[in-house]
Amino acid sequence: MSEVRLSVEPRTEFGKGAARRTRRAGKIPAVLYGHGTDPRHLALPAIEFARVIRENGSNAVLTLDVESNTELALTKTITVHPLKNYIEHVDLLVVKRGEKVNVDIPVVVNGDPAPSTLIRQELDTITIEIEALHIPEQVEVSVEGLEAGAQILAGQIALPAGAELVTDPEALVVGITEPRVEEEPAAEEETGEGEAEASAE
């Protein structure tokens, strides 16, 4: 995954009022922390950051231009307003070149299983450990032609070079099942009910 550069500003005002003023100015309040450094309060450009997440996903490596310095960072947490759907706050984690990090990677299912079967995806993401500048956008699994009862476990997913699986290898990611058929009431049960009603009358 490629690096994305953002110009950000330090924040000197804190609290809810200051955060609202930051958002009204078209920026997102953020905190950058990690590697034993004191947390730094920043303001991210809202439109540019939203575009990065939309086009590259939340695992994009950010090169932050902060005044005369640069920092590599990963997005740790994005807080979105529950009703208005705008980004309220972002937590960023400092990373170093060559450093390995634990990240959640989306699992994308490809292919069609055998006819008259259903795909049941149990895990939408798996956690891997990988060098910060080589985080994949996703991992893919194929269910092409799989019969009912087939399972794909986390340990069976092909990972990019240098990646190690953190998720339990025995965790079920995808299962192929038969459609559930609803049973119709037995005829004798219906007869029994009818006889009970007749005797009651």
C-alpha positions as a Markdown table, in Angstrom:
| # | Residue | x | y | z |
|---|---|---|---|---|
| 1 | Met | 0.0 | 0.0 | 0.0 |
| 2 | Ser | 1.4 | 3.4 | -1.0 |
| 3 | Glu | 2.1 | 6.2 | 1.4 |
| 4 | Val | -0.2 | 9.2 | 1.3 |
| 5 | Arg | 1.0 | 12.7 | 2.3 |
| 6 | Leu | -1.1 | 15.1 | 4.3 |
| 7 | Ser | -0.3 | 18.6 | 5.5 |
| 8 | Val | -1.6 | 18.9 | 9.1 |
| 9 | Glu | -1.6 | 21.6 | 11.8 |
| 10 | Pro | -0.9 | 21.4 | 15.5 |
| 11 | Arg | -3.8 | 22.1 | 17.8 |
| 12 | Thr | -3.3 | 24.3 | 20.8 |
| 13 | Glu | -7.0 | 24.6 | 21.9 |
| 14 | Phe | -8.8 | 21.6 | 23.4 |
| 15 | Gly | -12.3 | 20.7 | 24.6 |
| 16 | Lys | -15.6 | 20.3 | 22.9 |
| 17 | Gly | -15.8 | 24.0 | 21.9 |
| 18 | Ala | -12.4 | 23.9 | 20.3 |
| 19 | Ala | -13.2 | 20.7 | 18.5 |
| 20 | Arg | -16.3 | 22.3 | 17.0 |
| 21 | Arg | -14.4 | 25.3 | 15.9 |
| 22 | Thr | -11.8 | 22.9 | 14.3 |
| 23 | Arg | -14.5 | 21.1 | 12.4 |
| 24 | Arg | -16.2 | 24.3 | 11.3 |
| 25 | Ala | -12.9 | 25.3 | 9.7 |
| 26 | Gly | -13.0 | 22.1 | 7.6 |
| 27 | Lys | -10.6 | 20.1 | 9.7 |
| 28 | Ile | -10.8 | 17.0 | 11.9 |
| 29 | Pro | -9.4 | 17.0 | 15.5 |
| 30 | Ala | -6.8 | 14.2 | 15.8 |
| 31 | Val | -4.3 | 12.8 | 18.3 |
| 32 | Leu | -1.0 | 11.3 | 17.3 |
| 33 | Tyr | 0.7 | 9.0 | 19.8 |
| 34 | Gly | 3.1 | 6.0 | 20.1 |
| 35 | His | 6.8 | 5.1 | 20.4 |
| 36 | Gly | 6.9 | 6.6 | 23.9 |
| 37 | Thr | 6.2 | 10.1 | 22.7 |
| 38 | Asp | 3.8 | 12.5 | 24.3 |
| 39 | Pro | 0.4 | 12.6 | 22.5 |
| 40 | Arg | 0.3 | 15.4 | 19.9 |
| 41 | His | -3.0 | 17.1 | 19.1 |
| 42 | Leu | -3.4 | 17.8 | 15.3 |
| 43 | Ala | -6.0 | 19.1 | 12.9 |
| 44 | Leu | -6.3 | 17.0 | 9.7 |
| 45 | Pro | -7.8 | 18.4 | 6.4 |
| 46 | Ala | -11.3 | 16.9 | 6.4 |
| 47 | Ile | -11.8 | 16.5 | 2.7 |
| 48 | Glu | -8.4 | 15.1 | 2.0 |
| 49 | Phe | -8.5 | 12.7 | 4.9 |
| 50 | Ala | -11.9 | 11.4 | 3.9 |
| 51 | Arg | -10.7 | 10.9 | 0.3 |
| 52 | Val | -7.7 | 8.9 | 1.6 |
| 53 | Ile | -9.9 | 6.6 | 3.6 |
| 54 | Arg | -12.4 | 6.2 | 0.8 |
| 55 | Glu | -9.7 | 5.4 | -1.8 |
| 56 | Asn | -7.1 | 3.6 | 0.3 |
| 57 | Gly | -8.9 | 2.2 | 3.3 |
| 58 | Ser | -8.2 | 2.8 | 7.0 |
| 59 | Asn | -4.8 | 1.0 | 6.7 |
| 60 | Ala | -3.3 | 3.6 | 4.5 |
| 61 | Val | 0.1 | 4.8 | 5.7 |
| 62 | Leu | 0.0 | 8.5 | 6.2 |
| 63 | Thr | 3.1 | 10.8 | 5.8 |
| 64 | Leu | 2.1 | 13.8 | 8.0 |
| 65 | Asp | 3.8 | 17.1 | 7.3 |
| 66 | Val | 3.6 | 18.9 | 10.7 |
| 67 | Glu | 5.2 | 22.3 | 10.5 |
| 68 | Ser | 8.9 | 21.4 | 9.6 |
| 69 | Asn | 8.7 | 17.7 | 10.6 |
| 70 | Thr | 7.3 | 14.6 | 9.0 |
| 71 | Glu | 5.8 | 11.5 | 10.7 |
| 72 | Leu | 4.6 | 8.2 | 9.4 |
| 73 | Ala | 1.3 | 7.2 | 11.0 |
| 74 | Leu | -1.5 | 4.6 | 10.7 |
| 75 | Thr | -5.1 | 5.4 | 11.5 |
| 76 | Lys | -6.0 | 3.6 | 14.7 |
| 77 | Thr | -9.6 | 4.8 | 15.4 |
| 78 | Ile | -12.1 | 6.9 | 13.4 |
| 79 | Thr | -15.0 | 8.3 | 15.4 |
| 80 | Val | -18.0 | 9.1 | 13.1 |
| 81 | His | -21.1 | 11.1 | 14.2 |
| 82 | Pro | -23.9 | 8.5 | 14.6 |
| 83 | Leu | -26.5 | 10.7 | 12.9 |
| 84 | Lys | -24.8 | 13.2 | 10.7 |
| 85 | Asn | -22.2 | 10.7 | 9.4 |
| 86 | Tyr | -19.2 | 13.1 | 9.5 |
| 87 | Ile | -15.8 | 12.2 | 11.1 |
| 88 | Glu | -15.7 | 13.7 | 14.6 |
| 89 | His | -12.2 | 12.6 | 15.7 |
| 90 | Val | -9.2 | 10.4 | 14.6 |
| 91 | Asp | -6.6 | 8.6 | 16.6 |
| 92 | Leu | -3.3 | 8.1 | 14.8 |
| 93 | Leu | -0.4 | 5.7 | 15.7 |
| 94 | Val | 3.2 | 6.6 | 15.0 |
| 95 | Val | 5.0 | 3.9 | 12.9 |
| 96 | Lys | 8.6 | 3.6 | 11.7 |
| 97 | Arg | 10.0 | 2.3 | 8.5 |
| 98 | Gly | 10.7 | -1.4 | 8.8 |
| 99 | Glu | 8.5 | -1.7 | 11.8 |
| 100 | Lys | 5.9 | -4.5 | 11.9 |
| 101 | Val | 2.4 | -3.7 | 13.0 |
| 102 | Asn | -0.8 | -5.6 | 13.7 |
| 103 | Val | -3.6 | -4.6 | 11.3 |
| 104 | Asp | -7.1 | -5.9 | 10.4 |
| 105 | Ile | -7.3 | -6.7 | 6.7 |
| 106 | Pro | -10.7 | -7.1 | 4.9 |
| 107 | Val | -11.5 | -10.6 | 3.5 |
| 108 | Val | -13.0 | -10.6 | 0.0 |
| 109 | Val | -14.8 | -13.7 | -1.2 |
| 110 | Asn | -14.5 | -14.5 | -4.9 |
| 111 | Gly | -16.2 | -17.2 | -7.1 |
| 112 | Asp | -19.4 | -19.2 | -7.0 |
| 113 | Pro | -19.9 | -22.3 | -4.9 |
| 114 | Ala | -21.7 | -25.4 | -6.2 |
| 115 | Pro | -25.4 | -24.9 | -7.3 |
| 116 | Ser | -28.0 | -24.7 | -4.5 |
| 117 | Thr | -25.5 | -23.7 | -1.8 |
| 118 | Leu | -25.1 | -20.6 | 0.2 |
| 119 | Ile | -21.9 | -18.7 | 1.3 |
| 120 | Arg | -21.8 | -17.9 | 5.0 |
| 121 | Gln | -18.9 | -15.4 | 5.8 |
| 122 | Glu | -18.1 | -15.6 | 9.5 |
| 123 | Leu | -15.2 | -13.1 | 9.5 |
| 124 | Asp | -15.1 | -9.9 | 7.5 |
| 125 | Thr | -11.5 | -9.3 | 8.5 |
| 126 | Ile | -8.4 | -11.2 | 9.7 |
| 127 | Thr | -5.5 | -9.7 | 11.8 |
| 128 | Ile | -2.0 | -10.0 | 10.4 |
| 129 | Glu | 1.4 | -8.8 | 11.5 |
| 130 | Ile | 3.3 | -7.1 | 8.6 |
| 131 | Glu | 5.8 | -4.4 | 7.8 |
| 132 | Ala | 4.0 | -1.0 | 8.0 |
| 133 | Leu | 4.8 | 0.0 | 4.4 |
| 134 | His | 3.6 | -3.3 | 2.9 |
| 135 | Ile | 0.1 | -3.5 | 4.3 |
| 136 | Pro | -2.3 | -5.1 | 1.7 |
| 137 | Glu | -5.6 | -3.5 | 0.9 |
| 138 | Gln | -7.3 | -6.9 | 1.3 |
| 139 | Val | -6.9 | -10.7 | 1.2 |
| 140 | Glu | -9.0 | -12.9 | -1.1 |
| 141 | Val | -10.5 | -16.4 | -0.8 |
| 142 | Ser | -12.1 | -18.4 | -3.6 |
| 143 | Val | -15.2 | -20.5 | -3.1 |
| 144 | Glu | -15.4 | -21.5 | -6.7 |
| 145 | Gly | -17.2 | -24.9 | -7.0 |
| 146 | Leu | -17.1 | -25.6 | -3.3 |
| 147 | Glu | -19.8 | -28.1 | -2.1 |
| 148 | Ala | -22.0 | -27.7 | 1.0 |
| 149 | Gly | -20.0 | -28.4 | 4.2 |
| 150 | Ala | -16.8 | -26.9 | 2.8 |
| 151 | Gln | -15.0 | -24.5 | 5.2 |
| 152 | Ile | -12.1 | -22.0 | 4.8 |
| 153 | Leu | -10.2 | -21.4 | 8.0 |
| 154 | Ala | -8.0 | -18.4 | 8.7 |
| 155 | Gly | -4.9 | -20.5 | 8.5 |
| 156 | Gln | -5.8 | -21.5 | 4.9 |
| 157 | Ile | -5.8 | -18.0 | 3.5 |
| 158 | Ala | -2.8 | -17.0 | 1.4 |
| 159 | Leu | -1.0 | -14.0 | 2.9 |
| 160 | Pro | 1.4 | -11.6 | 1.2 |
| 161 | Ala | 5.1 | -12.2 | 1.6 |
| 162 | Gly | 6.4 | -11.2 | 5.1 |
| 163 | Ala | 3.0 | -11.3 | 6.7 |
| 164 | Glu | 2.2 | -13.5 | 9.7 |
| 165 | Leu | -1.3 | -14.5 | 10.8 |
| 166 | Val | -2.4 | -13.2 | 14.2 |
| 167 | Thr | -6.0 | -14.4 | 14.1 |
| 168 | Asp | -6.5 | -18.0 | 15.3 |
| 169 | Pro | -5.6 | -20.3 | 12.4 |
| 170 | Glu | -8.6 | -22.5 | 13.3 |
| 171 | Ala | -11.1 | -19.6 | 13.1 |
| 172 | Leu | -13.8 | -20.1 | 10.5 |
| 173 | Val | -13.8 | -17.4 | 7.9 |
| 174 | Val | -16.2 | -18.8 | 5.2 |
| 175 | Gly | -18.5 | -21.8 | 5.2 |
| 176 | Ile | -20.6 | -23.3 | 2.4 |
| 177 | Thr | -24.1 | -24.4 | 3.5 |
| 178 | Glu | -27.3 | -25.8 | 2.1 |
| 179 | Pro | -30.3 | -23.5 | 2.0 |
| 180 | Arg | -32.5 | -23.9 | 5.0 |
| 181 | Val | -35.8 | -25.6 | 4.2 |
| 182 | Glu | -38.8 | -24.8 | 6.4 |
| 183 | Glu | -40.7 | -28.0 | 7.4 |
| 184 | Glu | -44.5 | -28.0 | 6.7 |
| 185 | Pro | -46.8 | -29.1 | 9.5 |
| 186 | Ala | -47.4 | -32.9 | 9.4 |
| 187 | Ala | -50.8 | -33.9 | 8.0 |
| 188 | Glu | -51.6 | -36.0 | 11.1 |
| 189 | Glu | -50.9 | -33.0 | 13.4 |
| 190 | Glu | -53.5 | -31.0 | 11.4 |
| 191 | Thr | -56.0 | -33.9 | 11.6 |
| 192 | Gly | -55.4 | -34.2 | 15.3 |
| 193 | Glu | -56.1 | -30.5 | 15.8 |
| 194 | Gly | -59.3 | -30.8 | 13.7 |
| 195 | Glu | -60.5 | -33.7 | 15.8 |
| 196 | Ala | -59.8 | -31.9 | 19.0 |
| 197 | Glu | -61.8 | -28.9 | 17.8 |
| 198 | Ala | -64.7 | -31.2 | 16.7 |
| 199 | Ser | -64.8 | -33.0 | 20.0 |
| 200 | Ala | -64.8 | -29.6 | 21.8 |
| 201 | Glu | -67.8 | -28.5 | 19.9 |
